[in-house]
Amino acid sequence: MDWEAALAWVAEKNRESYLGTNDWRLPNAKELQSIVDYTRAPDVTRSAAIDPVFRITRLADGDYPFFWTGTTHLDGPSHHRGSAAIYVAFGRGTGWMQFPPHRGSYRLMDVHGAGCQRSDPKTGDPDDFPRGRGPQGDVIRINNFVRLVRGGVSE
């Protein structure tokens, strides 16, 4: 789901007292990054880069999900500030690279590695970014997964 839908879903879970509680929220970037296990990666260990105490399901393409955080990305041009949110990739951090550079054919590859922290637009259509964004052609998903946390205040 996109970021706004993720926030709405969290609010819905709180309204229905999901699992008997109503203090659910999206984790902030540091919280979600804290469960990354950099000794694990799809291309090396055939597993997600997540602490094995957490369960995670493989996607249809064989990779692992990307999860939204509650953290808004504030860098970049002023007209884009606040329009993206941070996510953590527990699978490959893919991008479209040209070989040879700037004139060759595009190849989709893991440019950031499992466990990377990236940002996507909060809403929109991923098809508007056919060759990704940025110098590594980062794949733009916009529709990511949600892993809830409880209690506290996300800062």
N, C-alpha and C positions, 0 to 999 in steps of 0.2 A: 504494500500500500504506500501511497505517497505520505509525506511527513504530516500534512494536515489531517489525513485520514488516520494516521497512527495516533495522533493526539486525541482525536475523537474516539478512537477505539479504547484508549486508556480511560477516558472519561466514562465511557459506557461500562467498562469493567468495574470502575469505582461505584457507579450508580447501582449496578446489580450485586455489589459486594462479592465479587469474584473470589472464590475459595475462602469466603467468610471475612473478607477485609476490604476496606475501601481507601487504602493509601498507596495504590499503584501509581507508577510514573515511568517515563522513559529514563534510562540511566544517562548520566552525563558522559562525556567522552572519556574521562579518566576512569570512571567506574567500569565502562564496557571494555576499555583497553586492559583493565586489570585482570580479566579472565582469559586473555590471549596467552597461548603457550607457543612460544617461538621455536620450540624444539620439534613442533609438529607442523606439517604442511602437506597438501594433497599430492604434490609431485615427489615428495621425499618419503613420507610415512603413510601415504594413502589415507590420511585423516585430516580433519579440520584443525586449524590452529587455535584450538580452544582447550582449556583445562579439561581433562577427561571426566571430571566430576559432572560436567554439564553434557546433556544430550543434545545432539544436533543431527538433523537429517540431511542427507545428500539431495541436491536438486536434480531435476530430470537430465540436465546436461552433464552430470557427474561432479560438478563443483559444489561448494558449500555456500550457505546464505550470507547475506550482508545485512546488518542490523542497524536501524536508526538509533541515534542518541537524541537526547533533548537539547543538545548543544547547537546553537546557530553559528554558522561560519560568518565572521564579520570582516574578513580580509577582502581585498579586491576593489574594483572601481566602485565609487560611491553609488552609482545607479544599480549595482548588484548586491551591495552590502545587505546582509540579512536575508537574502533570497535562497540561500543554501543552508543545509544542515549536515552535520558530521555523521558518518556511519563507519562501522568497523567491518572489514572483510575477513571472515574466518576461512575463506577459500582464497582463490587467486585474485590479485588486484590487477585486472587486465586493462590493456590499452592497445590502440592501433598504431603500430610503428611502420614507417616506410623503409624498405630496403631495396636499393641503396637510399640513404637519407635524402629527403626532399624531392625525389624523382622516381622512386621505384614503386613497386606494388606494396599494398598494405598487408600487414600480417598481425593477427590478433595474438598477443602474448602476455605473459605475466610480467608486467613492468614494475610492480610495487611489492609483490610477495604476499603470502598469507599473513594475516594479522595486521595489515596496513590500515591506517586511518585515512579516509578520503572524505569528500563532500559532494553531494548531489543537489541539484535544484529541489526545493521543497515540493513543487508541483510542476506539471507540464507533461510533455510527451517525449519519451526517450528517443523516438524516431527523428526528432529534431536534431539529434547529434549522431549522424550515421558513422562518423569517424571519431567519435568521442570529443574530448575537450582538453586543452592544454598541450604542452610540449610532448607528452607521452601519449596523447590521444586517449586519455582516460575514458573508459566506457562509462556512459551515464545511464543509470538505471531508473532513477526517480522512485521506482516502486521497490522498496526494500522490506525486510522483515522486522518484527518487533519482539524484543525480549524485555519483559517487564521487571522492574525491581520494586521493592516496597520501602515505605517509610522515608524519613529524612526529607531534606530539601535539596534538589539538584541546583547547584550554583554554577 
